[in-house]
């Protein structure tokens, strides 16, 4: 039986362009590698870097090929990795676990067995263009997967996605679609007492790109999940914006079809966290009220 969640009032709004947070999960405590090893692996994946340790408690990696530009100057993006600390899987709530589609059968075991963690994040990456940032973040992820062979899983704190580490290590996806695959969660909900369903994305805001939202009925939700991933990939790879009132290709027999156009408009998200989303009106399949 699926769990029922009550929507709570969320007054804290998610800030676009904020840091990407990745938690590395371990069964046993591990030390930070030697700085020479870190630099070697990071140069392989990221390019020209400079690495500094801070009293064995954290590591700073300066990505010298990725310069963040702001009104008052510019500086290389910094990637940060903390030392290993205790981890309590109980801090990951049932609502978040319910949307861990990539580890449906194993997420409870992973979160229970992994008692240690490291936190990887970034500083100044919001000053990069979305496409460059997406690729840098995923290059950093690949470096982390190589640096820590005992890492059991990667948890993306913003989107709530959880992956067993071997899936990251065996990745065959190239370019910015890696970010869509690993850092963006397409969530699925049914609305209690109705035939309505909801699909939304979570994680695009890190790149200052709006998340998507679909409120609908009488369509295969797997079609909508695929549609959401395709639209998210388009928004990131093309750099194009979709304005309120503009349209995207709809779906016919499970495939995107340009003969069907669904209108888009910006709205407040129906499901937490609080953020502005691009709501897609699916015409006769749409549910809910739209302005």
DAVEN-V818896 format. One record per residue. RES is the residue in three letters. PSI is psi as a letter, one per 20 degrees, with the letter a starting at -180 (none if undefined). Layout:
RES | PSI
RES | PSI
This chain:
UNK | p
UNK | q
UNK | q
UNK | p
UNK | p
UNK | p
UNK | p
UNK | q
UNK | p
UNK | o
UNK | i
UNK | o
UNK | p
UNK | p
UNK | o
UNK | q
UNK | j
UNK | r
UNK | q
UNK | p
UNK | p
UNK | p
UNK | p
UNK | p
UNK | p
UNK | q
UNK | h
UNK | q
UNK | q
UNK | q
UNK | q
UNK | p
UNK | r
UNK | q
UNK | h
UNK | h
UNK | g
UNK | g
UNK | g
UNK | g
UNK | g
UNK | h
UNK | h
UNK | g
UNK | h
UNK | h
UNK | b
UNK | o
UNK | q
UNK | p
UNK | q
UNK | p
UNK | q
UNK | n
UNK | k
UNK | j
UNK | h
UNK | r
UNK | p
UNK | p
UNK | o
UNK | o
UNK | n
UNK | i
UNK | i
UNK | n
UNK | o
UNK | p
UNK | p
UNK | r
UNK | h
UNK | j
UNK | a
UNK | q
UNK | q
UNK | q
UNK | q
UNK | p
UNK | p
UNK | p
UNK | p
UNK | r
UNK | r
UNK | p
UNK | r
UNK | q
UNK | p
UNK | o
UNK | i
UNK | i
UNK | i
UNK | o
UNK | r
UNK | h
UNK | g
UNK | g
UNK | h
UNK | i
UNK | j
UNK | m
UNK | h
UNK | i
UNK | l
UNK | g
UNK | i
UNK | i
UNK | h
UNK | g
UNK | g
UNK | g
UNK | h
UNK | g
UNK | h
UNK | o
UNK | j
UNK | q
UNK | q
UNK | q
UNK | p
UNK | p
UNK | a
UNK | r
UNK | p
UNK | j
UNK | h
UNK | i
UNK | j
UNK | q
UNK | q
UNK | g
UNK | g
UNK | g
UNK | g
UNK | g
UNK | h
UNK | g
UNK | g
UNK | h
UNK | h
UNK | g
UNK | g
UNK | h
UNK | g
UNK | g
UNK | h
UNK | h
UNK | h
UNK | n
UNK | h
UNK | i
UNK | p
UNK | h
UNK | q
UNK | p
UNK | p
UNK | o
UNK | h
UNK | g
UNK | i
UNK | j
UNK | q
UNK | p
UNK | p
UNK | q
UNK | h
UNK | h
UNK | h
UNK | g
UNK | h
UNK | j
UNK | p
UNK | i
UNK | q
UNK | q
UNK | b
UNK | i
UNK | i
UNK | g
UNK | g
UNK | g
UNK | g
UNK | h
UNK | i
UNK | p
UNK | p
UNK | o
UNK | q
UNK | p
UNK | q
UNK | q
UNK | o
UNK | p
UNK | j
UNK | r
UNK | j
UNK | q
UNK | q
UNK | p
UNK | p
UNK | r
UNK | q
UNK | p
UNK | i
UNK | h
UNK | h
UNK | h
UNK | j
UNK | k
UNK | p
UNK | q
UNK | r
UNK | q
UNK | p
UNK | p
UNK | o
UNK | r
UNK | q
UNK | k
UNK | q
UNK | o
UNK | h
UNK | h
UNK | h
UNK | h
UNK | g
UNK | h
UNK | g
UNK | g
UNK | h
UNK | g
UNK | g
UNK | g
UNK | g
UNK | g
UNK | h
UNK | g
UNK | h
UNK | h
UNK | j
UNK | q
UNK | q
UNK | p
UNK | q
UNK | p
UNK | i
UNK | r
UNK | r
UNK | q
UNK | p
UNK | b
UNK | p
UNK | p
UNK | k
UNK | i
UNK | q
UNK | p
UNK | o
UNK | i
UNK | i
UNK | p
UNK | p
UNK | p
UNK | q
UNK | q
UNK | q
UNK | p
UNK | r
UNK | q
UNK | q
UNK | h
UNK | p
UNK | q
UNK | r
UNK | p
UNK | r
UNK | p
UNK | r
UNK | o
UNK | p
UNK | o
UNK | o
UNK | k
UNK | d
UNK | i
UNK | i
UNK | q
UNK | r
UNK | r
UNK | q
UNK | q
UNK | none
